[in-house]
Amino acid sequence: MSRTNFEQLLEAGCHFGHLKRKWNPAMAPYIFMERNGIHIIDLNKTVDSIDVAADALKQIAKSGKRILFVATKKQAKDIVAEKAQAAGMPYVIERWPGGMLTNFPTIRKAVKKMANIDKLLADGTYDKLSKRENLQIRRKREKLEKNLGSIADLTRLPSALFVVDVMKEHIAVHEANRLGIPVFAIVDTNSNPENIDFVIPANDDASKSIEVIVGACCDAIAEGLEERKVEKIDMEAAGEQAEAAEAKEEKPRRARKAKKAEDAPAEDAPVAEEAPATEAAEETPAESAE
């Protein structure tokens, strides 16, 4: 079953590309036709590509890995923040911090700095400082929260990147390519799809188009997480059953062992002396001979 359909994408305006003079020839396989100087995207290919991308994202989430969503353009920011947050995935909707992936340890230090400020604010350490110093620290904290708050729980490099508008987020795509991180992206007719692992050809400017596609992908991620949760519960239940069965088998095994120990002759028991009886037996013929 398809996660989207032709009519749904058509209604959301996913088929509208850019002006013909602004197109990227590498997008030719995804273009259906040209109308009034604007390229029209083949929505049948978009439906298929959404399904392929969503299934791959589902498997990544099911294996317990993280997917980083990137969308700093105005139309996409709020949609991506809402959908990614609902799916429990990290996201970047403000300026992309250079080296976010290629210099990840430095980004982690900045996140730890934010956590440290929170700790010192909570225990009253900053209360001893002047009003001006306190205000500067709080402003610094707000800036860190704005840029890095949404990736605070990203303790290691993400296993995939989901990008809205590959031209605007070209630095993020470049960093992911350098590190071999697969890139999922909504790609418009003016963009280059060559460095994208999972191309979703669609309008990346209309908020409705972005909402439909990101929504379908985040629903797939939520499914993957749910399946992982169910599998974990099943594995725990199976483990408990195995332990119970083992304990059940152990009981009669111990009983048999105990019974065997009772029936076996004691090692320290004295051996009956048969010597006198032998002697008596030997003496008897001698006596009769006399």
N, C-alpha and C positions, 0 to 999 in steps of 0.2 A: 504493500500500500504506500502511495506517494505521500510525502509530508506536506506538499503544496500541490496546487493544480494550476492549469493554464489560466482559467478565469480569475482566480484569486490574484495571480501575479499581474494579469492584465489590468484589473481594477486598481491595483496599488501603483500602477505606472512603471513597473519594472522594465518594460520594453523600450522606454525612451532612452536613446543613446545621446551622444553629443553631435554637434554640427559635422557635416561630412568633411569639411576642411580641417577639423581638429582631430580626426580619427587616427588611430595607430593601426597600420596594416596587419600587425600580428593578431588583431582581434577579428580579422576577416571571417574565420570559421564560425564565429558566434553571431554574425550579423545576418539578419533575414532579408532586409531590403532597405532602400532609402526612400524617405517621403518628405517632401518640402525641404530638402537640404539637411534632414536629420536622419541619422542611422537608426534603424529599428532592430532591436535585439531579438534573436530567435528564442522565444520563451519555452519551447519544447526542450531545448538544450539546457535552459536555466532550471527547469523542473528536475531534469535528470541530475544535473550537477549539484543541486541542493540535496538530493537524496544521497548521492555518493559522499558528499562532505559531511552530512549529518550522521551517516552510519560510521564514518571514520572517527568523528568527534565523540560519538557514543562509546566506541571501543576504548578510546583514550581515557575518557572519564571512568569507564567501568574498571580499567586497570589501576585506578587510583592516582592518575597523573593530572597535572593542572594545565589549563588552556588560558592564555593571556589574551584578552580582548583589547584592541587598540582602535580608538576612534576619537580624534581631536577636533573634527569638524563640527560646526554648530548644530547641523541637522541631526547628527548621529549621537552626540554626547549623552543626552538624557536617556535615549532609548537603550543604548549599549550599557550604561550604568545600571539601569533598572533590570534589564534581562540577565546580565552577567551576575549581578548581585543575587537575583532570585535563584540562579543556577549554582551559586556558591563559588564562582570563579573570579580571579583577579582581573582588573581592567585599568586602562590608562585613558583618561578622557581630557586631561589637561595637556600641557606641552610634553612631548616625548623627551625624557631625560637622556641625553647622549650617553651611550655606553651602558644603557639599562641592561642589555644582555651581555655584551662583550666585556663590560667591566662590572659585572654583577656584585662582587664583594664590596665595592665602594657604595653601591646603592643600598646594600644590606646594612652598612655602617650608618648611613643616613637614617634608615628606618629604626635602628637600635638607638640612635641619638634621640629620635622622637619619643621612643618608649622610656628612655632615661629621663627626659624632661617631664613626662607624665608622672613618673615615680617621684621625682624631687618636688613637683608641684603638690602631689598628694600628701607627702610626709611633712610639708611645711618648710622645707629647706629654703625655698625662694622667698618666703615671707620676711626673712632677715634683710633682703636686698632693698635698694631704694625703689620708688615707684617707677622711675624711668627704666632701670635695669629689668624690673619685673615685666614692664610693658614690652621691652625689646625681646625678651625670652618668649613671651606669649605670642608675639607677632611671628617670631621664627617658627614656633610650634605650629601656628596656623598655616604658614607657607609650606612646611613639611607635610602637614595633613592634606593640604590641597593637592600637592603633587604626588605624594607617596602613600597616602592613607589607604587607597584602594588596593595597594599591593603589600600591605603590612604583613599579611600571612603567607606571602610567597617566599618561602625559606630556601628554595632552590630554583634553578632555571626551569621555565615552563617547558612542557613537552610539545606544545604547539602554539601558534600565534593566529589569532583571527583578526583580520584587518578590514576596515571599511575605508575605501579609497586608497589604493596602493600608491598613487602619485603623491598625495599629501603625507602618507606615512612611509615614504621611501627609505628613510633612515632605519626605521624599525624592521622593514623587510630585508634591508641589506645586512643588518646585524644578525637576523635569524638565518639568512642564507649562509653567512660566514660560519655559524655554529652548527649548521645542519639541522636546524629546527624547522619542521614542516610548517608552511604558511597556507592558511585558508583565507580567501579574500573575495570581497565583492568587487568585481572588475568591470569598469565602464569602457565604452568604445574608444576613449582617448588614452587608455592605459596600456602598459606592456604586461602581458600575462606570462611571459617566459620564466620569470623567477618565482612564480606562484605554483605551489604543489597542487592545491585544490582551487581551481578557478570557478567562481560563480558569476557568470556574465549577467549583469543587471545594472540598472540605474543606481548610482551611488550618491545621488544628490537629493532625491525625494525621500522624505522621512517615512512615508508609508511603505515604500519599497524596502528601505533599510529595516523597518520594524517587522515586516513579514519574513524576511530572510533570516535576520538575527533571531527572531522568535522561534522559527522552525529548528534552527541549529541548537539553541539553548534548551528547547524541549527535548531534543535528542540527548543532550548532555545530562539533563535531569533523569531521563530514562536509564542511562548508563549508571548513574550514581545509585539509583533505586535498585537496579539489578545487582549491583555490587553489594549493597546492604543486605538484600535477600540472600544472596549466596553466602555471605559471611554468617548470617543467622543459621542457615542450613548446615554450614560446615561446623559451627559450634554445637548444634543439635546432634549432628552425626558423631562428633567427638565424644559428647556426653553419653550417647547410646553405646558407643564402642567401649567406653570406660565401664559402663554399667554391665555390659555383656561379659567383659573381662572379669569383673568382680564376681559375677554370677558363676562363671566357670571356676574361678579361684577357690570358692567355698568348698565344693565337693572334692577338688583336688587336694586341698588341705586336709579334709576329713579322711580321704583315702591314705594320705601320707601318715596321718596320726595313727590310723588303724594298723597300717603296715608296721609302724614302729612298735605298737603294742604286741602284735603277734610275733615279731622277731625275737629270738632268745637274747637275753641280756649278755653283753660282752663280758661283764665281770662275774657272771655266775660260776661257782666252783664246779669243776668237771668231776663226775662220780669216779671213785677209785675202784677199779675192777681187779686190782692185784690180789687181794685176799681170795676172791672167788676163784681166780686162776690157780692160786696156790692150793686151795682146797681140792680143785679138780685134779691137780697133779699128784696130790698125796693119796687120793682114793685108790688108784691102781696099785700103789706101793703097799698100802695096808692090806689089800685083798691078796697080794702076792705072798705076804707073810702068813 
